[in-house]
Amino acid sequence: MQRTIKRTISCEGTGLFTGQKVRLTFQPSKVDSGVTFIVNDTRISASIQNVLPQYRRNAIGADGIIIETIEHLMAALSGLGIANIDIDVASSNESKSVEIANTDGSAQFFVDLLLKAGIEEQRVPQKVLRIKEPVDYKDGECSITALPNNNDCLAIDYTFSHSALIIGTQRLSIKLIEDNFISEIAPARTFCMADEVAHFLSQGLGKSANYQNVLVVDNDKIVQNALRFKDEFVRHKILDLIGDLYLLNVPLFAKITAVKTGHKQNIEFARKLAEIKD
């Protein structure tokens, strides 16, 4: 069945890249309305058609308004099976570009908040996108393949590798049912390399980043923090992929094999699936 939340709930936070303070208000929504962001009364559907290119994050936009860094929130909605919800985003400034709060760099905060609001089935069947034939996408050493899955769920096999000793090569296969998502994927945090920090700051990005809301990797160690999972890096890559694929507006039933993808590759693959869906 389609799902929404039972009651309105709000939170406040700060955008990771922009340092903007934002207030998010989550509201129940009617069947077949989808995930909708609202900025100054402008409604923007969280769909692949509205995706805008952004560096190291995902964004959507329409009518001159941009909503940045939506991937962790989208992953939480996907993992909990929430199909219909209105999300009002109120920023601390008058810019037409707003950014979703980062929290601790994972989706855990949003999962807990949405569960606190309660989840309500709406007694209308949920449409899904079921892969019937293989779909491939490749971009250099990055690749994604979708195969048919006889189970009614999304299954992901992800391989991530990096020269940093603490990362190396990590691989995780997981069946994305709600309990698995909540315990195994939602807590995984975003990360960057120590030598990237200066570059981010020089570009005016990462204004609210610190060692508690971003895992900073310095070859064989995490700077001023500790891992929640030994393979937290590949788990977070799966988290990002789940959030990006939910821009298809429907749950995806497939076996996904992915290697070293980022938001760019995830979105291009989602566009390919959207063409098939249409």
C-alpha positions as CSV (number, residue, x, y, z in Angstrom):
1,M,0.0,0.0,0.0
2,Q,1.0,3.6,-0.4
3,R,2.2,5.3,2.7
4,T,2.4,8.8,4.2
5,I,3.1,10.0,7.8
6,K,0.4,10.3,10.5
7,R,1.1,13.8,11.7
8,T,3.0,16.9,11.0
9,I,6.5,17.1,12.5
10,S,9.3,19.7,12.2
11,C,13.1,20.0,12.8
12,E,15.8,22.5,12.4
13,G,19.4,22.2,11.2
14,T,22.2,23.5,9.0
15,G,23.2,22.7,5.5
16,L,26.5,21.0,5.1
17,F,27.8,22.9,2.0
18,T,26.1,26.3,2.4
19,G,25.9,26.7,6.2
20,Q,22.3,27.8,5.9
21,K,20.0,27.3,8.8
22,V,16.8,25.6,7.7
23,R,13.5,24.5,9.2
24,L,11.9,21.4,7.7
25,T,8.2,20.7,8.2
26,F,7.0,17.3,7.2
27,Q,3.3,17.0,6.5
28,P,1.0,14.1,5.5
29,S,0.0,14.1,1.8
30,K,-2.8,12.5,-0.3
31,V,-2.4,9.3,-2.4
32,D,-0.5,9.6,-5.7
33,S,0.9,13.0,-4.7
34,G,4.5,11.8,-4.3
35,V,7.4,13.4,-2.5
36,T,7.0,17.2,-2.8
37,F,9.3,20.0,-1.5
38,I,7.7,23.4,-0.8
39,V,9.8,26.6,-0.8
40,N,7.9,29.9,-0.5
41,D,4.7,28.3,-1.7
42,T,6.5,26.9,-4.8
43,R,5.9,23.1,-5.0
44,I,8.7,21.0,-6.5
45,S,8.3,17.3,-7.1
46,A,11.3,15.2,-6.1
47,S,11.6,13.6,-9.5
48,I,14.4,12.8,-11.9
49,Q,13.0,15.4,-14.3
50,N,13.8,18.2,-11.8
51,V,17.4,17.1,-11.0
52,L,20.0,19.8,-11.3
53,P,23.8,19.2,-11.5
54,Q,25.7,20.0,-8.3
55,Y,29.1,19.2,-7.0
56,R,29.3,16.1,-4.7
57,R,25.6,16.3,-3.8
58,N,22.1,16.0,-5.4
59,A,19.7,18.8,-6.0
60,I,16.3,19.5,-7.6
61,G,14.9,22.7,-8.8
62,A,12.1,24.5,-10.7
63,D,10.9,28.1,-11.2
64,G,14.4,29.4,-10.2
65,I,14.4,27.6,-6.9
66,I,17.0,25.1,-6.0
67,I,16.9,22.5,-3.2
68,E,20.3,21.0,-2.4
69,T,21.6,17.9,-0.7
70,I,18.4,15.9,-0.7
71,E,19.9,12.4,-1.0
72,H,20.0,11.4,2.7
73,L,16.4,12.5,3.3
74,M,15.3,10.8,0.0
75,A,17.0,7.6,1.2
76,A,15.1,7.7,4.5
77,L,11.8,8.1,2.7
78,S,12.7,5.2,0.3
79,G,13.8,2.9,3.1
80,L,10.6,3.5,5.1
81,G,8.4,3.2,2.0
82,I,6.9,6.7,2.3
83,A,5.4,7.5,-1.1
84,N,3.5,10.7,-0.3
85,I,4.7,13.6,1.8
86,D,5.0,17.4,1.7
87,I,8.2,18.9,3.0
88,D,8.2,22.6,3.6
89,V,11.8,24.1,3.6
90,A,12.2,27.5,5.3
91,S,15.7,29.0,5.1
92,S,17.4,31.5,7.3
93,N,18.1,33.8,4.3
94,E,16.2,35.0,1.3
95,S,18.2,33.0,-1.3
96,K,16.3,31.0,-3.8
97,S,18.7,28.1,-3.1
98,V,18.1,26.2,0.0
99,E,19.8,23.1,1.5
100,I,18.5,20.2,3.5
101,A,20.0,20.0,7.0
102,N,23.0,17.6,7.2
103,T,22.5,16.3,10.8
104,D,25.3,13.8,11.5
105,G,26.0,12.9,7.8
106,S,23.7,9.9,7.7
107,A,20.0,9.3,7.2
108,Q,19.5,8.1,10.8
109,F,18.1,11.4,12.1
110,F,15.4,11.6,9.3
111,V,14.5,7.9,9.9
112,D,14.0,8.5,13.6
113,L,12.0,11.7,13.0
114,L,9.7,10.1,10.4
115,L,9.1,7.1,12.7
116,K,8.2,9.5,15.5
117,A,5.6,11.1,13.2
118,G,4.2,7.7,12.5
119,I,3.7,5.9,9.2
120,E,0.2,5.4,7.8
121,E,-0.9,3.1,5.1
122,Q,-3.3,4.8,2.7
123,R,-5.2,1.7,1.4
124,V,-4.3,2.4,-2.2
125,P,-1.8,0.0,-4.0
126,Q,1.7,1.3,-4.6
127,K,2.9,1.3,-8.2
128,V,6.4,-0.1,-8.6
129,L,9.1,-0.3,-11.3
130,R,10.0,-4.0,-11.8
131,I,13.0,-4.7,-13.9
132,K,12.3,-7.4,-16.5
133,E,15.4,-7.2,-18.6
134,P,19.0,-6.3,-17.8
135,V,19.8,-2.5,-17.8
136,D,23.5,-1.4,-17.9
137,Y,25.3,1.9,-17.4
138,K,29.0,2.5,-17.4
139,D,31.2,5.6,-16.9
140,G,34.9,4.8,-16.9
141,E,35.5,2.6,-13.8
142,C,32.0,3.3,-12.5
143,S,29.2,1.0,-13.4
144,I,25.6,0.0,-12.5
145,T,23.6,-3.0,-13.7
146,A,20.0,-3.8,-12.9
147,L,18.7,-7.3,-13.2
148,P,15.3,-8.9,-12.6
149,N,14.6,-9.7,-8.9
150,N,11.9,-12.3,-8.1
151,N,11.6,-10.9,-4.7
152,D,9.4,-7.8,-4.1
153,C,12.3,-5.6,-3.0
154,L,15.5,-3.8,-4.1
155,A,18.7,-5.8,-3.6
156,I,22.0,-4.1,-3.9
157,D,25.5,-5.5,-4.3
158,Y,28.0,-2.6,-4.1
159,T,31.8,-2.6,-4.4
160,F,33.8,0.5,-3.4
161,S,37.5,0.9,-3.5
162,H,39.9,3.7,-2.6
163,S,43.7,4.0,-2.1
164,A,43.2,5.1,1.5
165,L,44.3,2.2,3.7
166,I,41.3,2.4,6.0
167,I,39.0,2.0,3.0
168,G,40.8,-0.4,0.6
169,T,38.1,-2.5,-1.2
170,Q,34.8,-2.9,0.5
171,R,31.8,-4.9,-0.8
172,L,28.4,-5.4,0.6
173,S,25.3,-7.2,-0.6
174,I,22.0,-6.4,1.1
175,K,18.3,-6.9,0.6
176,L,16.6,-3.6,1.2
177,I,13.7,-4.4,3.5
178,E,12.7,-1.8,6.1
179,D,14.5,-3.4,9.1
180,N,17.7,-3.9,7.2
181,F,17.7,-0.4,5.9
182,I,17.1,1.1,9.4
183,S,19.8,-0.9,11.1
184,E,22.4,-1.5,8.4
185,I,22.3,1.5,6.0
186,A,20.7,4.5,7.6
187,P,23.4,5.1,10.2
188,A,26.3,5.2,7.6
189,R,27.8,8.7,7.4
190,T,29.2,10.7,4.5
191,F,33.0,11.0,4.2
192,C,35.7,12.9,2.4
193,M,39.5,12.7,2.3
194,A,41.6,14.9,4.5
195,D,43.4,16.5,1.4
196,E,40.0,17.5,0.0
197,V,39.1,19.8,3.0
198,A,41.1,22.8,1.9
199,H,39.7,22.5,-1.6
200,F,36.1,22.5,-0.3
201,L,36.7,25.5,1.9
202,S,38.4,27.4,-1.0
203,Q,35.3,26.9,-3.1
204,G,33.1,28.3,-0.3
205,L,31.7,24.8,0.4
206,G,31.4,22.8,3.6
207,K,30.6,25.8,5.7
208,S,29.1,23.8,8.5
209,A,31.2,20.7,8.1
210,N,33.1,19.4,11.2
211,Y,34.6,16.1,12.3
212,Q,31.3,15.0,13.8
213,N,29.1,15.4,10.8
214,V,31.6,14.2,8.1
215,L,34.0,11.3,8.4
216,V,37.4,12.8,7.4
217,V,39.7,10.1,6.1
218,D,43.5,10.5,6.6
219,N,44.9,7.4,4.9
220,D,44.8,4.8,7.7
221,K,42.6,6.6,10.3
222,I,39.5,8.7,10.8
223,V,40.2,12.2,12.1
224,Q,38.7,12.9,15.5
225,N,36.0,10.3,15.1
226,A,35.4,6.6,14.9
227,L,33.6,4.2,12.5
228,R,30.1,2.9,13.2
229,F,30.8,-0.1,10.9
230,K,34.1,-1.4,9.6
231,D,32.7,-1.0,6.1
232,E,30.8,2.2,6.7
233,F,32.1,3.7,3.5
234,V,30.4,1.2,1.2
235,R,27.3,1.4,3.3
236,H,27.1,5.1,2.8
237,K,27.6,4.7,-1.0
238,I,24.6,2.4,-0.9
239,L,22.7,5.0,1.1
240,D,23.4,7.6,-1.6
241,L,22.4,5.2,-4.3
242,I,19.0,4.5,-2.6
243,G,18.3,8.2,-2.2
244,D,19.2,9.0,-5.8
245,L,17.1,6.1,-7.2
246,Y,14.0,7.2,-5.3
247,L,13.8,10.2,-7.7
248,L,12.1,7.7,-10.0
249,N,9.0,8.4,-7.8
250,V,8.3,4.7,-7.3
251,P,10.0,1.8,-5.5
252,L,12.4,-0.2,-7.7
253,F,12.3,-4.0,-7.6
254,A,15.6,-5.2,-9.0
255,K,19.0,-6.7,-8.3
256,I,21.5,-3.8,-8.5
257,T,25.2,-4.3,-8.9
258,A,27.2,-1.1,-8.6
259,V,30.9,-0.3,-8.6
260,K,32.3,3.0,-7.4
261,T,29.4,5.3,-8.4
262,G,28.8,8.8,-7.3
263,H,25.7,11.0,-7.6
264,K,26.4,11.7,-11.3
265,Q,26.4,8.1,-12.3
266,N,23.5,7.2,-10.0
267,I,21.4,10.0,-11.6
268,E,22.3,9.0,-15.2
269,F,21.3,5.5,-14.4
270,A,18.1,6.7,-12.9
271,R,17.4,8.7,-16.1
272,K,17.9,5.5,-18.1
273,L,15.4,3.7,-15.9
274,A,13.0,6.6,-16.2
275,E,13.0,6.3,-20.0
276,I,12.1,2.6,-19.7
277,K,9.4,3.4,-17.1
278,D,7.9,6.0,-19.4
